[in-house]
Amino acid sequence: MIFAPLHTGYMGLMGALDSVAVAVGASPPSFSAEPVSNTNLSRGDVLTLSWTAAAGTGALTKYELFKEGVLESETATAATVFTVGFGDFSLKDEGFYVVRVTQANGAYKDSAKVTLRMLHLD
């Protein structure tokens, strides 16, 4: 955290003025909209997941998509919306997904988990 003095004090005959500081650090990015889990998908469904991010105090630089904790893809962009599409949902697409958005200063934020499961009829 960086502190910037607003007023520096001095010691005089009339007493002391206190030093005052204010925090002026960087704030990380955040998500203002995230997709929800879907556990009723069928084979062949078309599905689009969309995350909306706010930059905080630094420009957005990239999004990383993780499936089950493993990096699936990385996209360099300053866009505030990131989407992932499934044109033909299948068993290989099942799992939980997390998106990480990163700022130019290195600060990042991970989204909540989104779980996708195919509806299994016994």
Secondary structure, DSSP 8 states (H G I E B T S, - for coil): --EEEEE---EETTEE---EEEE------EEEE----EEEE-TT--EEEEEEEE-TTS-EEEEEEEETTEEEEEEE---SEEEEEESS--GGG-EEEEEEEEETTS-EEE---EEEEE----
